[in-house]
Amino acid sequence: MEYATRIREKLTAGLAPERLEIADESARHAGHAGADAAGETHFHVTVVSATFAGKSRVERQRLVYALLADELRERVHALGLTTHAPGEAGA
């Protein structure tokens, strides 16, 4: 199974997001540490979830990292995150 699909499935199950966007940015990082010509090493994820309400940016990131621990250990080298609760600016 490809990593973008795994990321989508795990974040959907763990955060029940209102919005979830996953961008594979691997091609932009060719030649950098952790890059692989096959892709799926660098992602940016935007998540809007009620789970984030009342949590700090760091707490939100820790939730996402915990859900994606296997992917980060196996192949994903870099993960940019934008996390919002519903109703926040940018959500």
Buried (B, 14 or more C-beta within 10 A) or exposed (E): EEBBEBBBEBBBEBBEBBEBEBEBBBEEBEEEEEBEEEBBBBBBBBBBBEBBEEBEEEEBBEBBEEBBEEBBEEBBBBBEBBBBBEEEEEB
